[in-house]
């Protein structure tokens, strides 16, 4: 099979010649700059001192083509020039504000939110003085139609429209503060609805612009919204269904109305209790399965949801396994993940999240070489 053919078959839950593999097709399935540059040096590839940064706050990269070819990666990204690249204001002390008015500060390798524009708000009318992006800024789409067309017509890779906007829940938590917004869900639902409504309205407009320019050429569109902690969803499932789910329904209904591409949703943490809801609102692909979180056992996930949902990433934990395991342990984890999740299609191999700076390059190389070796094992005899 060719790359795109293999990916499409896997995403349709069909048997493929081997399990497809990703590195860098989204801002949550890639490597941080430090890990990426270390890997290039380890492999003896030319240095990349000015890599293409895919997400400033996480310091992640779009890997160079020679590295992607080395690991036979099946997919490529096309990206909208997103909220973190427009109307930013650089400030002293490694700080900047983005176009939502969020204040970011570089703590170590990454930027954290240290200023939230909706802190202290009490009424929905307070949103009238808030700062919001201009979704239809033409600079966002400069050159992306041509890039998407080139990838579609001149390569055989599956093309992914990468994550480029805040999710309704996570965006509201960023803007308001997690504690305040989760309290709002119970005690100030009018304000909670007003914030999620405006975030979703902005998301819909951004996807409207993005899909208008790349729609004929992409086969997957990726959206993020972190809904889980290590122990379970951020909110009780009933609260998710009452307050948050309608905004996911609105967003994914709109995307499905604009394109036949599969909808990929990223959420960290334990989301097992609301997976049926995610399927119901139109999620085709879940990223990742965070095995270190409660209830996210990959065999259970495959058994219960594997006919309705595809799994993109997961299996290889980036919190404990990838930074600390031996080479043999990593190889066994890769083989188990592929054999468990890849059988009968519905799986794209990559780590459970971005490869962090504490992962040595030899471990990254072992993981991807093991994937190349073992990905035939998921074929049905």
N, C-alpha and C positions, 0 to 999 in steps of 0.2 A: 504494500500500500504506500501511496505517497502521503506526505505529512498532513495535508488538509483532509484528504479522504479518510485517513486513520482517525483524526480528531473528530470529524463529523460522525463517523460510525460509532466511536466510543460514546459520544454525547447522545447518540440515539440508542444506547444500550445494546449495541450489536458487537459481535465478536470481531476483533481486529487481529492483525498479524502480530502486534505487540502493543503493550500499554504506551500511550503517548506521554510525553514528558514536557514539562514547562520550566523555564527559568527566565523571568523578566517580562512576561507578557502583561503583568499588572503591577501596580505599586505595592501589592501585598504578597507577591510570589517571586520575589527577586532577592537581591543581596544588598546589604549596606555598602557604602563606598569603601570602607576599610576592609571588609571581607572580600569584596570584588578585587580591589587592587592587590591584596595579598595573594589571592588565587592566581591572578595573572602572573605575578612574579614566581610563584611556586611552579607553574606550568611552563615557565620560560617564554611566555608570550610578551610582546612589547608592552611597555608601561602605558597606562592611560591616566595621565595626571589631571585631565579635565574631562571626566566622564559625563555622559548625558544623565543629569539628575532627574529622576522620575518624581520624587517627592521631597521637597526641601526639609520639611520638619522631621521626617524619618531618615533623611540622608541616604535614600535608596537610589539605585541606578537602573538605566536601561543598558544591559550588558552589550558589549561589542560583538559584532557578527562572528568574528573568528572564534570566540568562546562559545557562542550558541551553536555553531557548526561542530565544534569539537564534541559537544555532548548531544548532538543530534536532536536539538530542541524543535518541537513540532509547531510552535505558534509564535507570532510576533505581535507587538503592540502598535496601535496608533492612538495618539493622545491629544485631547483638547488641551489648549493652554489654559490650565485651570485656575481656580480662585487664588492659589498661592503664588501666581505669577503676575497678577494685575493689581494696580493701585496699592502696591505695598509701599510702606514707608519705613526706611531703614533708620534704626535708632542706635544710640551708643550702647555698649555693653552686650553685643551680640543679640540685639532685640530687633523685632520688626512687627508692624501691624499689617494684617491682611485686609482684603476687601470686605470682610464681614465685621471688621473692627476688633478682631481678636488680637491680643498682644502675646507674642511668642518670644521666649528667651531660650538660648542654647545653654543647656545644663551640662552636658558632657558630649556625647556623640549626637544628641538629638535636641530638638526644640520642644519645650513644654508650654502649655497655655498658662500665662501668669496674669492675664488681664481679660476679664469677661465682660463684654459690653452690656449684657442684660442683667448683670448682678444688681440687685436693688430694685428691679422692676416689680410693680405690684398689679398693674392693670394692662389689659390688652392694648389700650390706647397708647401706652408707653412705647409700643413698637413703632409708632409713627415717627419718632425721632431717631430710630435706629438706622444704621448704615447697612445697605444691601448691595450685592454685586449687580452689575449690568449684564444679564445673561447673554445679550445679543451683541456685545462688543465684537466688532468684526475681527479684531486682532486675535481672538480666540481660535479662529478657524483658518488663519493664514497658512496656506500650503497643505492643510491636512487632507483635502480631497485628493490631491495629486499623490500624496504619500500612501493613502489607503488604496488608491487605484493601482499604484505601482506594486504594492505588496500582493494585491489580489491577482493582478494580471501577469506579473513577471516572476513571481515565486509560487511555490506550492504550499506555503504555510497557511495555517488558519490565522485569521486576523481578528484581534480583540480590540474593541473600543474600551480603553482603560478607564478606571475609576477617576472621576474628576470633580466630584461634588460631595458635600456633607450629606449623610443620611438623616432622615427626619428625627430619629431618636438621638443618635450620637451628636448630630449638629445642635440640637436643642440643649443637650448636656454641656457641650463646649461653650455655647453662647451664654447660658444661664449659670452653669456650675452643676455638677452631678448631684450634689446633695440638695440644692435648691430645686432643681428641675424634678427630681424624683419625688420630692415633697409636694411640688405643684400638682403632680399627677393625682394626688389624693386631696389636697387642700385648696388648690387654686386651678381647677381643671380648665377654666376659661382661658387663663393665661397660657397653660400648657398647650391647649389646642391652637391658640393664636400663633405661638412660636412654631409648632410643627407644621401648621398650615402654611406659614410664610416660607419656611425652609423647603417644604415640598413644592410649593409654587415655583421657587427658584430652581430646584432640581428639574422639574418638568420643563422649564424654559431652556435650561442648559442642554438637556437631552434632545429637545426639539431642534436646537441649532446643530448639535453634534451629529445626530442621526441624519438630518437633512444633507449633511456634507459627506458622511462616510457610509450611510446606510446600505447602498448596493454592494459594498465591498467587505463588510464585517460579518462574521458568523457568531460572535459572542459579544454581548455588552455587559460591562462589569460595574456593579454598584456596591458600595459598602455601607454598613450600618452596624456597629458593634453592639450586640444585644446581650452578650453573656459575660459573666465573671467566671472565676475558677470553679465556683460551686453551683451555679445555675444562672438563669436569666436575671438581668438587672431588676426586672419587675416580676411580680407574680404573673403566671400565665394569663389569668383572668384580666389583670390590669393591662397586659400587653394587648389582649384581644379587644378590650374596650377602648383604649386610648391610642395605641400606636399602630395597630394593624390596619385601620382604615387608611392611613397615610401610605403605608407600603402598598396596599391594594391600588390606591390612586396612581402611585408612581409606576408600578409595574404594569398596570393596565395601559397606561399611556405608552410605555416603551413597547409593549407587545402590539399596540395599535400602529406603531410607526415602522416596525421591522419584524422580519421573521427570525432574527437572530435569537439565540438562547440567552436568557437572563441569568447572569452569574451574580451571586450575592456573597459578599465577605462579611463574616461576623466571627470575632474571636470568642473564646470561652465556651461555656456549656449552654447550648441552645436546644438540647434534646427535647425538652418539654414543649417547645413551640414549633418544632419542625413541621408537623402537619399543617400548621397555620401558614408557614412560609411556602409550602407547596401550594396551598390554597390560593395565596395571593399572586402566584405566578412565578415563583423562583424555580428555575430549571436546574441550576448548578449551585451547590453549597461549597463555599470555601471558608476555612478548611474544616477538617475534623481535628480538633485540638485534643489529642488523646490524654493530655495531662489534666484536662478539666473533667468534672464529674459527669458521669453517664455517657461520655463520648467514646465508648468502646467501638472500634472499627468493625468488628464482626457483627455486633448488634446493629450498628447503623446500616451496614450493607443488607442484613437480613430484613430489617423492618422498613427501610426506605429506599433500598437500592433499585427497585423497579420504577420508582417515580422521580427520584432525585439522582443527579450525577454528583460525584465528589471530586473536587479539584484541590489537590493538596491534602495534607494530613497524613498521619501515619508516622512521619519522622518528626519527632518533637524537637523544637528549637530552644526550649528552656533548659532541659537537662540532658537529653540524649546526644544531640548533635555537638554541643560544646565539650562534653565530658566522656562520651562512650569511646571504647576502643574501636579500631577499624573493623574487627570481626563482629562486634556488637552492632555497629552501624549497618554492616552488610546484612546481618540477620534481620534487622528491623526493616530494611528496604525489601528484602525478599518476602517477609511476612505481609507487609503492606500491599505489595503488588499481588500476591497470591490471594489475599483476603478481599481487597477492594476491586481488583481488576478483572476478576472472572465475569464473563458475560458483558463486558463493557461497563461504561458508566464511571470511569476513573481516569483522571489525569494526574500523573505523579509529579510532586514537588514537595518541599518541606512544608511544615505546618504554618509557617509564616516566613517573613523575611529572614535571611541568614544574617545573624548579628555579628558585631565586631569581635565577640569572644570565641568565635568558631575558627579554629585553625584551618588553613587552606587544604592541608592533607585530608581533613575530615570531609570537606566539601567535595573534593575530588573523589574520595572513596564512595560517597553517597551517590554521585552521578555515574561513576563507573559501575557501581553495583546495579543501579537502575538499568543501564544499558545491558548488563549481563543477564539480569533476572526478568526483564519485562516480557520475555517470551513465555514465562511460566504461567501467566494468567489465561492463556488460550484454553478454550474448552476442547478436550480431546475429541 
